[in-house]
Amino acid sequence: MDWPTIIVAAVIAVLFALVIFFHFRNKKKGKSSCSCGGGCSGCAMGDICHSKNKE
């Protein structure tokens, strides 16, 4: 492999790692990954994410 390919692959790997890092950090803080903006009350999947019957 040549240097430009290695650099692009490294940048993509770093961006992927940052996405994973921030996802788990937000999940640990209790923040939602939903992009509804108005909270989970208007989200179609709200009852699944925050079900009262945790299994």
Secondary structure in CASP SS format (residue, H / E / C, confidence):
PFRMAT SS
TARGET T0000
AUTHOR 0000-0000-0000
METHOD secondary structure of the structure
MODEL  1
M C 1.00
D C 1.00
W H 1.00
P H 1.00
T H 1.00
I H 1.00
I H 1.00
V H 1.00
A H 1.00
A H 1.00
V H 1.00
I H 1.00
A H 1.00
V H 1.00
L H 1.00
F H 1.00
A H 1.00
L H 1.00
V H 1.00
I H 1.00
F H 1.00
F H 1.00
H H 1.00
F H 1.00
R H 1.00
N H 1.00
K H 1.00
K H 1.00
K H 1.00
G C 1.00
K C 1.00
S C 1.00
S C 1.00
C C 1.00
S C 1.00
C C 1.00
G C 1.00
G C 1.00
G C 1.00
C H 1.00
S H 1.00
G H 1.00
C C 1.00
A C 1.00
M C 1.00
G H 1.00
D H 1.00
I H 1.00
C H 1.00
H C 1.00
S C 1.00
K C 1.00
N C 1.00
K C 1.00
E C 1.00
END
